[in-house]
Amino acid sequence: MADIDERALDEVVTFTSDLIRIDTTNRGGGDCQERPAAEYAAEQLASAGLEPTLLERSKGRTNVVARIEGTDPSADALLVHGHLDVVPAQAEDWSVHPFSGEIRDGVVWGRGAVDMKNMDAMILAVVRAWTRLGVRPRRDVVIAFTADEEASAEDGSGFLADQHPGLFDGCTEGISESGAFTFHDGTGREIYPIAAGERGTGWLKLTAHGRAGHGSKVNHENAVTRLAAAITRIGEHEWPLRLTPTVRAALTELAALYDIKADLDDVDGLLAKLGPAAKLVEPTVRNSANPTMLNAGYKVNVIPGEAVAYVDGRYLPGGEDEFRTTLDRLTGPDVDWEFHHREVALQAPVDSLTYAQMRAAVEEFAPEGHVVPYCMSGGTDAKQFSRLGITGYGFAPLKLPEGFDYQALFHGVDERVPVGALHFGVRVLDRFLRTA
């Protein structure tokens, strides 16, 4: 099996930098333009002999899909997807301009360096290397670069899944962001968490109604007061522990790694013994709901008749009914709530052949590492692709040095990725995709 070539290692750095320089900021509301990045990706795929298809639901919100035929036509196809949009960045807060794509001291800087133009670049570099080396995967591999992941995904994976499902015929599994990165636990251990689940997304709009009036008068039907009481109850609520199979597996494997008892009857106690590694699991042992936005009134001496708040809610696989029931109770009779945006929770098996192949690919290039499963606290495009029966994993491999806090760099200031991490990612991704 020929290894990935040196040109691929150079190209993954170039592609990451080039894609960062294409500003695809998604502020929500449809103002993003992914088309320049989509055309760039399509050009690289076409030069590798593929026939990429560009698709739009809205002008400029462009998606790219291409298929690589495998050697075994009876095998299920594999979806490999990455999004092209990024969250906003304030240039004055950064050490370098966030859309410079600057390469300095062996590090590529800019918005999207880890979320997730690095993975987009890895995919392009691997596919182009296969053409040069005459490599074909065993399974059909469907490549998808999507728009709008950082908002509703309506112009991206949701549009593709709903309007163009035929492009994904045969796909039963998929890989994308947020997995197989180095997590340093502070004791010298390197942990590589592979995502095998996601909490569901429940972004909520709360509306309190009351009696409008003069600010100087007694008013026991104040909409602002009613809303404030409801969001205080939500923010202070202690959600009960709920362990999914993925989280159970994560806790069990981490306990074995640290040679401590996996006492799943005392999860909080177990988390305390895991030290920094508890960060990989702690956000996913419960549902959550965090108030994030408030909007009420138009003048200080006028009591408004309505007040609105937004809450970022997340629920575990199997936890949506409990989430709904709890919100009904916490909001109370004077506040209505509805889903502003809702997506399903996901769970993937950790005893599958595909998971084992991902683990093996990481361990081949990071033999000192410890691979564990985990559940993402947030969500990805895998939610939309799950409508097509595609089981999603988070697998965007990066070998990061001590001090590079991968999770803090997501949506953070001075987002960046080491060149060496990209090289590792290309090698691991290549090995996995060839053997999957």
Salt bridges, closest charged atoms under 4 A:
ASP3 OD1 - ARG431 NH2 2.81
ASP5 OD2 - ARG132 NE 2.89
GLU11 OE2 - ARG7 NE 3.06
GLU11 OE2 - ARG128 NH2 2.83
GLU11 OE1 - ARG132 NH1 3.73
ASP18 OD1 - ARG21 NH2 2.38
ASP31 OD2 - ARG27 NH1 3.79
GLU34 OE1 - ARG61 NE 2.62
GLU39 OE2 - ARG35 NE 2.88
GLU56 OE2 - ARG35 NH1 2.64
ASP72 OD2 - ARG138 NH1 3.76
ASP85 OD1 - HIS83 ND1 3.17
GLU102 OE2 - ARG104 NE 2.97
ASP115 OD1 - HIS83 NE2 3.07
ASP115 OD2 - HIS411 NE2 2.94
ASP140 OD2 - ARG67 NH1 3.04
ASP148 OD1 - ARG61 NH2 3.26
GLU149 OE1 - HIS83 NE2 3.22
GLU150 OE2 - HIS83 NE2 3.76
GLU150 OE1 - HIS411 NE2 3.35
ASP155 OD1 - ARG57 NH1 2.98
ASP155 OD2 - ARG61 NH1 3.45
ASP162 OD2 - ARG387 NH1 2.92
GLU173 OE1 - ARG139 NH2 3.12
GLU177 OE2 - HIS83 NE2 3.35
ASP185 OD2 - ARG189 NH1 3.68
GLU190 OE1 - LYS399 NZ 2.83
GLU198 OE1 - LYS383 NZ 3.34
GLU221 OE2 - ARG211 NE 3.50
GLU253 OE1 - ARG359 NH2 3.29
ASP268 OD2 - ARG286 NH2 3.16
GLU306 OE1 - HIS209 ND1 3.76
ASP312 OD1 - ARG314 NE 2.65
GLU320 OE2 - ARG324 NH2 2.96
GLU320 OE2 - ARG342 NE 2.68
GLU322 OE2 - ARG242 NH2 2.70
ASP334 OD2 - ARG226 NE 3.62
ASP336 OD2 - HIS209 NE2 3.79
GLU343 OE2 - ARG387 NH2 2.84
GLU363 OE2 - ARG359 NH1 3.90
GLU364 OE2 - ARG431 NH1 2.27
GLU368 OE2 - LYS399 NZ 2.50
GLU402 OE1 - HIS184 ND1 3.44
GLU415 OE1 - ARG111 NH1 2.72
ASP430 OD1 - ARG434 NE 2.78
